[in-house]
Amino acid sequence: MNSNEILERTIGIALGTAIGDAKGIAYETLTRQQIIDLQNKNKNIVETLYTRVTNNPYIPEDWQIGRWTDDTQLTLAMMRAITKYLQSNEDLMLNIVNEHITEWKESIAGWGGTKTAIERLSNGTHTYRESGNNAQGNGVLMKLAPLAFYYSQCDNVNDDEIEAICRMTHNSSVAVSTACIYVHMCIYLFRKENLIVDDFLEYIYQLSLNYETKYELHEEKHLVSVRIKHYLEAKLSSDIDEKSIIDISDGGTYYCVNSLTMIIGLIACLPTCEPDFHTLIRATEIGGDTDSNAAMIGAIVGGRTGVK
């Protein structure tokens, strides 16, 4: 891949994340049916890409229409940290910590478990090795696409690095497992064209088994592999439809397994597993943690196609 294409795709990751984030925040925490009801209620209002945020318990009422949230903030923090690391060869984790603190000072709307961890780092009371809590949300997944793209270019995936980044804020085995699965999934999607759904799901299934074994995960709610089997069964019997995506991902909530399996379902339901802008829009309207899920879909789309 030449330098121009690398730049195009890097910008695409940032733009895709920001658009999905800003588009999805208006419907965060709502179910699919609640979103349909809200859209029907507002059908006489002039339609725009972004919708005003109302009644979101995590976002201020005066939130500017089209403004992004923590998904984009933390993705940009990762992008800046990787860039500085490549320019200076300074410690990557030190750069990641500093860039997270910069974003924490800017805004903490919607930050969840990440907020406390970065506050500890900013105050100097903890190092990144001990700052995390037992969070199990998707606050790590949402920011890892830049790291996956970097790995895809240098052919050097570092699971220990992924784990350190995860435990800095989310010090739980299920969060680490899903983070590793997501990074490897993104690399797979960034590198391949003309994907076959069965191959994609089988790849994710084997990844899941690997990391569930490594991190000694046994409870069914922690197992991505079980959800992937359900997707394979759904495809075998008919198709992966909207209802099956919602059911298998348990609504695609902020819980890391639910969020990741929502992303997987939105990609696996496509004929060639090639998400596009329509997939991003669907992610914002299917319910659950719509801003984070759409931000991740947007990052994958941007990392595959650039700014087109």
LOKOL-863990 format. One line per field, with one value per residue (C-alpha): residue number from 1; residue in three letters; x, y, z. Coordinates in Angstrom, 2 decimals, m for minus. Each point is the difference from the previous one (the first is absolute). Layout:
BEGIN
k	[NUM | ...]
r	[ala | ...]
u	[X | ...]
v	[Y | ...]
w	[Z | ...]
//
This chain:
BEGIN
k	[1 | 2 | 3 | 4 | 5 | 6 | 7 | 8 | 9 | 10 | 11 | 12 | 13 | 14 | 15 | 16 | 17 | 18 | 19 | 20 | 21 | 22 | 23 | 24 | 25 | 26 | 27 | 28 | 29 | 30 | 31 | 32 | 33 | 34 | 35 | 36 | 37 | 38 | 39 | 40 | 41 | 42 | 43 | 44 | 45 | 46 | 47 | 48 | 49 | 50 | 51 | 52 | 53 | 54 | 55 | 56 | 57 | 58 | 59 | 60 | 61 | 62 | 63 | 64 | 65 | 66 | 67 | 68 | 69 | 70 | 71 | 72 | 73 | 74 | 75 | 76 | 77 | 78 | 79 | 80 | 81 | 82 | 83 | 84 | 85 | 86 | 87 | 88 | 89 | 90 | 91 | 92 | 93 | 94 | 95 | 96 | 97 | 98 | 99 | 100 | 101 | 102 | 103 | 104 | 105 | 106 | 107 | 108 | 109 | 110 | 111 | 112 | 113 | 114 | 115 | 116 | 117 | 118 | 119 | 120 | 121 | 122 | 123 | 124 | 125 | 126 | 127 | 128 | 129 | 130 | 131 | 132 | 133 | 134 | 135 | 136 | 137 | 138 | 139 | 140 | 141 | 142 | 143 | 144 | 145 | 146 | 147 | 148 | 149 | 150 | 151 | 152 | 153 | 154 | 155 | 156 | 157 | 158 | 159 | 160 | 161 | 162 | 163 | 164 | 165 | 166 | 167 | 168 | 169 | 170 | 171 | 172 | 173 | 174 | 175 | 176 | 177 | 178 | 179 | 180 | 181 | 182 | 183 | 184 | 185 | 186 | 187 | 188 | 189 | 190 | 191 | 192 | 193 | 194 | 195 | 196 | 197 | 198 | 199 | 200 | 201 | 202 | 203 | 204 | 205 | 206 | 207 | 208 | 209 | 210 | 211 | 212 | 213 | 214 | 215 | 216 | 217 | 218 | 219 | 220 | 221 | 222 | 223 | 224 | 225 | 226 | 227 | 228 | 229 | 230 | 231 | 232 | 233 | 234 | 235 | 236 | 237 | 238 | 239 | 240 | 241 | 242 | 243 | 244 | 245 | 246 | 247 | 248 | 249 | 250 | 251 | 252 | 253 | 254 | 255 | 256 | 257 | 258 | 259 | 260 | 261 | 262 | 263 | 264 | 265 | 266 | 267 | 268 | 269 | 270 | 271 | 272 | 273 | 274 | 275 | 276 | 277 | 278 | 279 | 280 | 281 | 282 | 283 | 284 | 285 | 286 | 287 | 288 | 289 | 290 | 291 | 292 | 293 | 294 | 295 | 296 | 297 | 298 | 299 | 300 | 301 | 302 | 303 | 304 | 305 | 306 | 307 | 308]
r	[met | asn | ser | asn | glu | ile | leu | glu | arg | thr | ile | gly | ile | ala | leu | gly | thr | ala | ile | gly | asp | ala | lys | gly | ile | ala | tyr | glu | thr | leu | thr | arg | gln | gln | ile | ile | asp | leu | gln | asn | lys | asn | lys | asn | ile | val | glu | thr | leu | tyr | thr | arg | val | thr | asn | asn | pro | tyr | ile | pro | glu | asp | trp | gln | ile | gly | arg | trp | thr | asp | asp | thr | gln | leu | thr | leu | ala | met | met | arg | ala | ile | thr | lys | tyr | leu | gln | ser | asn | glu | asp | leu | met | leu | asn | ile | val | asn | glu | his | ile | thr | glu | trp | lys | glu | ser | ile | ala | gly | trp | gly | gly | thr | lys | thr | ala | ile | glu | arg | leu | ser | asn | gly | thr | his | thr | tyr | arg | glu | ser | gly | asn | asn | ala | gln | gly | asn | gly | val | leu | met | lys | leu | ala | pro | leu | ala | phe | tyr | tyr | ser | gln | cys | asp | asn | val | asn | asp | asp | glu | ile | glu | ala | ile | cys | arg | met | thr | his | asn | ser | ser | val | ala | val | ser | thr | ala | cys | ile | tyr | val | his | met | cys | ile | tyr | leu | phe | arg | lys | glu | asn | leu | ile | val | asp | asp | phe | leu | glu | tyr | ile | tyr | gln | leu | ser | leu | asn | tyr | glu | thr | lys | tyr | glu | leu | his | glu | glu | lys | his | leu | val | ser | val | arg | ile | lys | his | tyr | leu | glu | ala | lys | leu | ser | ser | asp | ile | asp | glu | lys | ser | ile | ile | asp | ile | ser | asp | gly | gly | thr | tyr | tyr | cys | val | asn | ser | leu | thr | met | ile | ile | gly | leu | ile | ala | cys | leu | pro | thr | cys | glu | pro | asp | phe | his | thr | leu | ile | arg | ala | thr | glu | ile | gly | gly | asp | thr | asp | ser | asn | ala | ala | met | ile | gly | ala | ile | val | gly | gly | arg | thr | gly | val | lys]
u	[0.00 | 1.49 | 0.25 | m2.92 | m2.34 | 1.18 | m0.79 | m3.41 | m0.95 | 1.29 | m2.12 | m2.87 | 0.25 | m0.21 | m2.90 | m1.91 | 0.32 | m1.12 | m2.99 | m1.25 | 0.52 | m1.76 | m2.82 | m0.58 | 0.09 | m3.59 | m1.30 | 2.45 | m1.66 | m3.24 | m1.36 | m0.74 | m3.73 | 0.53 | 2.08 | m2.72 | m2.61 | 2.18 | 0.61 | m3.72 | m0.72 | 2.51 | m0.79 | m1.25 | 3.31 | 2.44 | 2.35 | 3.73 | 2.88 | 0.26 | m2.76 | m0.25 | 0.87 | m2.88 | m0.53 | 3.40 | 1.12 | 3.68 | m0.04 | m0.81 | m3.29 | 1.81 | 2.20 | 0.66 | m1.64 | 2.68 | 2.54 | 1.88 | 0.60 | 2.56 | 0.15 | 1.61 | 1.99 | 1.72 | 0.50 | 1.74 | 2.07 | 1.17 | 0.77 | 2.10 | 1.82 | 0.89 | 1.11 | 2.28 | 1.39 | 0.86 | 1.58 | 2.09 | 0.11 | m0.94 | m1.85 | m3.41 | m1.83 | 1.34 | m1.35 | m3.35 | m0.28 | 0.83 | m2.46 | m2.79 | 0.64 | m0.19 | m3.45 | m1.15 | 0.72 | m2.02 | m3.25 | m1.14 | m3.55 | m0.86 | 3.38 | m1.26 | 2.69 | 2.76 | m0.53 | 1.17 | 3.04 | 1.23 | m0.70 | 2.34 | 2.68 | m0.43 | 0.29 | 3.13 | m1.39 | 0.27 | 2.04 | m1.72 | 0.71 | m2.26 | m2.40 | m2.73 | m3.11 | m2.07 | m1.96 | m1.55 | m1.34 | 1.03 | 2.13 | 3.10 | m1.50 | m1.16 | 3.55 | 2.01 | m0.49 | 3.07 | 2.14 | m1.37 | 0.75 | 3.54 | 0.50 | m1.41 | 2.73 | 2.96 | m0.96 | 0.76 | m3.03 | 0.89 | m2.61 | 1.91 | m0.32 | m3.74 | m0.35 | 1.96 | m2.14 | m3.14 | 0.95 | 0.97 | m3.75 | m1.83 | 1.80 | m2.28 | 0.73 | m3.11 | 0.92 | 3.52 | m1.30 | m2.45 | 2.67 | 2.34 | m2.80 | m1.02 | 3.54 | 0.63 | m3.43 | 0.75 | 3.35 | m1.78 | m2.55 | 2.62 | 2.05 | m2.59 | m2.38 | m2.93 | m0.55 | m2.18 | m2.36 | 0.70 | 3.75 | m0.37 | m2.12 | 2.22 | 3.05 | m1.66 | m1.17 | 3.55 | 1.33 | m2.61 | 0.83 | 3.68 | m0.43 | m2.73 | 2.42 | 2.92 | m1.95 | m1.86 | m3.50 | m2.72 | m3.24 | m2.25 | m0.59 | 3.76 | 0.28 | 0.05 | 0.38 | m3.51 | m1.47 | 1.93 | m1.41 | m3.47 | 0.83 | 1.25 | m3.20 | m2.13 | 1.79 | m0.38 | m3.75 | m0.80 | 1.80 | 1.45 | m2.84 | m0.57 | m1.82 | 2.77 | 2.66 | m1.90 | m0.72 | 3.49 | 1.72 | m2.49 | m0.93 | 3.56 | 0.36 | 3.23 | 1.07 | 3.06 | m1.28 | m3.37 | 1.58 | 2.56 | m2.58 | m2.28 | 2.88 | 0.66 | m3.68 | m0.29 | 2.95 | m0.91 | m3.50 | 1.54 | 0.54 | 3.76 | 0.68 | 0.91 | m1.62 | m0.71 | m1.70 | m3.41 | 1.35 | 1.08 | m3.49 | m1.53 | 2.28 | m1.32 | m3.62 | m0.02 | 0.12 | 2.38 | 3.24 | m0.64 | 2.74 | 2.80 | m1.19 | m0.40 | 3.39 | 1.62 | m1.80 | 1.05 | 3.62 | m0.06 | m1.60 | 2.54 | 2.91 | m1.10 | m0.98 | 1.63 | m1.94 | m2.07]
v	[0.00 | 3.36 | 3.01 | 1.84 | m2.95 | m0.39 | 3.67 | m0.30 | m2.98 | 1.59 | 3.08 | m2.34 | m1.65 | 3.38 | 1.26 | m3.28 | m0.10 | 3.61 | m0.31 | m3.22 | 1.42 | 3.31 | m1.66 | m2.73 | 2.00 | 1.22 | m3.58 | m1.39 | m2.31 | m0.31 | m3.24 | m0.46 | 0.46 | 3.15 | 1.45 | m0.81 | 1.65 | 3.10 | 0.25 | m0.31 | 2.71 | 2.32 | m0.91 | 3.51 | 1.56 | 0.75 | m2.98 | 0.57 | m2.40 | 0.79 | 0.09 | 2.07 | m1.90 | m0.08 | m2.00 | m1.68 | m0.56 | 0.18 | 3.11 | 3.64 | 1.38 | 2.83 | m2.39 | 1.52 | m1.84 | m1.94 | 0.11 | m3.22 | m1.64 | m2.20 | m2.54 | 2.58 | 1.68 | m3.24 | m1.07 | 3.31 | m0.47 | m3.37 | 1.46 | 2.81 | m2.40 | m2.38 | 2.91 | 1.39 | m3.47 | m0.41 | 3.46 | m0.21 | m3.69 | 1.03 | m2.51 | m0.65 | m0.51 | 3.29 | 1.78 | m1.78 | 1.04 | 3.64 | 0.21 | m1.53 | 2.60 | 2.75 | m1.21 | m0.49 | 3.68 | 0.95 | m1.85 | m3.02 | m0.28 | m3.69 | m1.23 | m2.76 | m2.09 | 1.72 | 3.24 | m1.27 | m1.75 | 3.05 | 2.22 | m2.22 | 0.32 | 3.76 | 0.35 | m2.15 | m2.39 | m3.05 | m1.25 | m1.41 | m3.50 | 0.56 | 2.78 | m2.22 | m1.25 | m3.11 | 1.66 | m2.27 | 2.63 | 0.80 | 3.01 | m1.77 | m1.49 | 3.40 | 1.38 | m2.94 | 0.31 | 2.26 | m2.55 | m2.79 | 2.01 | 0.69 | m3.72 | m0.84 | 2.11 | m1.17 | m3.71 | m0.08 | m0.55 | 0.34 | m1.61 | 1.09 | 3.59 | m0.41 | m1.43 | 2.86 | 2.60 | m1.79 | m0.51 | 3.68 | 0.69 | m3.35 | m2.52 | m2.97 | m3.18 | 0.27 | 3.55 | m1.13 | m3.01 | 2.07 | 2.64 | m2.61 | m1.52 | 3.42 | 1.06 | m3.25 | 0.25 | 3.55 | m1.09 | m2.81 | 2.45 | 2.63 | m2.51 | m2.10 | 0.58 | m2.08 | m1.61 | m3.06 | 0.17 | m3.55 | 0.61 | 3.24 | m1.59 | m3.07 | 2.25 | 1.94 | m3.24 | m1.39 | 3.33 | m0.04 | m3.52 | 0.92 | 3.05 | m1.51 | m2.82 | 2.36 | 2.17 | m2.91 | 1.19 | m2.56 | 1.84 | 0.01 | 3.77 | 0.49 | m2.27 | 1.62 | m3.49 | m0.99 | 3.06 | m0.79 | m3.53 | 1.53 | 2.16 | m3.06 | m1.85 | 2.97 | 0.14 | m3.73 | 0.04 | 3.19 | 3.32 | 2.22 | 2.50 | 3.00 | m1.99 | m2.58 | 2.73 | 1.69 | m3.29 | m1.47 | 3.24 | 0.46 | 3.38 | 1.13 | 1.77 | 1.51 | m3.35 | m0.96 | m3.40 | 1.44 | 2.93 | m2.13 | m2.57 | 2.77 | 1.22 | m3.55 | m0.53 | 3.24 | m1.11 | m3.69 | 0.77 | 1.58 | m2.16 | 0.65 | 1.23 | 3.41 | 2.69 | 3.41 | 3.28 | m1.72 | m2.45 | 2.95 | 1.52 | m3.34 | m0.24 | 3.36 | m1.12 | m3.64 | 0.81 | m0.50 | 1.94 | 1.58 | 2.62 | m2.38 | m2.77 | 2.40 | 1.56 | m3.43 | m0.81 | 3.42 | m0.66 | m3.34 | 1.57 | 2.84 | m2.37 | m2.07 | 2.70 | 3.23 | 3.25 | m1.08]
w	[0.00 | m1.00 | 2.31 | m1.62 | 0.53 | 3.59 | 0.61 | m1.72 | 2.12 | 3.21 | m0.63 | m0.86 | 3.42 | 1.73 | m2.13 | 0.15 | 3.77 | 0.42 | m2.33 | 1.58 | 3.49 | m0.67 | m1.95 | 2.57 | 3.23 | m0.40 | 0.30 | 2.55 | 2.59 | m2.03 | m1.43 | m3.69 | 0.61 | 2.07 | m2.83 | m2.54 | 2.24 | 0.42 | m3.74 | m0.71 | 2.55 | m1.68 | m3.62 | m0.79 | 1.06 | m2.81 | m0.19 | 0.50 | 0.53 | 3.71 | 2.61 | 3.17 | 3.18 | 2.50 | 3.18 | m0.13 | 3.62 | m0.98 | m2.21 | 0.94 | m1.39 | m1.79 | m2.02 | m3.41 | m2.91 | m1.87 | 2.83 | 0.64 | 3.41 | 1.72 | m2.84 | m2.27 | 2.76 | 0.96 | m3.61 | m0.71 | 3.16 | m1.31 | m3.43 | 1.45 | 2.32 | m2.84 | m2.19 | 2.72 | 0.64 | m3.70 | m0.14 | 3.16 | 0.96 | 3.54 | 2.16 | m1.60 | 3.30 | 1.37 | m3.08 | 0.34 | 3.65 | m0.76 | m2.90 | 2.09 | 2.70 | m2.63 | m1.11 | 3.60 | 0.66 | m3.10 | 0.81 | 1.99 | m1.36 | m0.38 | 1.21 | 2.31 | 1.71 | m1.97 | 1.91 | 3.39 | m1.44 | m1.91 | 2.99 | 2.03 | m2.67 | m0.20 | 3.77 | 0.04 | 2.60 | m2.27 | m2.95 | m3.08 | 1.33 | 3.01 | m1.03 | m1.45 | 1.74 | m0.63 | m2.80 | m2.64 | m2.40 | m3.57 | 0.94 | m1.30 | m3.15 | m1.25 | m0.29 | m1.36 | m3.77 | m0.41 | 1.83 | m2.20 | m3.13 | 1.22 | 0.65 | m3.43 | m1.61 | 2.05 | 0.17 | 3.69 | 2.24 | 3.67 | 2.26 | 3.09 | m1.17 | m0.59 | 3.49 | 1.60 | m1.80 | 1.12 | 3.63 | 0.29 | 0.24 | m0.15 | 2.18 | m0.64 | m1.92 | m2.15 | m1.06 | m0.94 | m1.92 | m2.05 | m0.64 | m1.47 | m2.09 | m1.31 | m0.98 | m1.89 | m1.63 | m1.20 | m1.43 | m1.85 | m1.44 | m0.89 | m1.98 | m1.82 | m2.91 | m1.31 | 3.36 | 0.51 | 2.98 | 1.17 | m0.13 | 1.96 | 2.72 | 0.22 | 0.39 | 2.83 | 1.60 | 0.14 | 1.29 | 2.74 | 1.10 | 0.14 | 2.22 | 2.15 | 0.79 | 0.56 | 2.44 | 1.62 | m0.83 | 0.71 | 0.75 | m3.06 | 0.20 | m0.51 | m3.04 | m3.42 | m1.50 | 1.12 | m1.73 | m3.20 | 0.00 | 0.12 | m3.02 | m1.88 | 0.89 | m1.11 | m3.34 | m0.50 | 0.65 | m1.93 | 0.24 | 2.70 | 0.29 | 2.23 | 2.67 | 0.25 | 0.26 | 2.83 | 1.79 | m0.33 | 1.07 | 2.85 | m1.44 | m0.72 | 3.34 | 1.36 | 1.54 | m2.03 | m1.18 | m1.02 | m1.82 | m1.84 | m1.09 | m1.26 | m2.21 | m1.19 | m0.81 | m1.96 | m2.14 | m0.28 | m1.30 | m3.12 | m3.12 | m0.10 | 3.56 | m1.42 | 2.18 | m1.51 | 0.93 | 0.02 | 2.60 | 2.12 | m0.19 | 0.90 | 3.03 | 1.24 | m0.27 | 1.10 | 3.72 | 2.90 | 0.33 | m3.38 | 0.05 | 0.94 | m2.31 | m2.93 | 0.77 | m0.24 | m3.25 | m1.32 | 0.94 | m1.83 | m3.09 | 0.01 | 0.54 | m3.00 | m2.49 | 1.14 | m0.32 | m3.03]
//
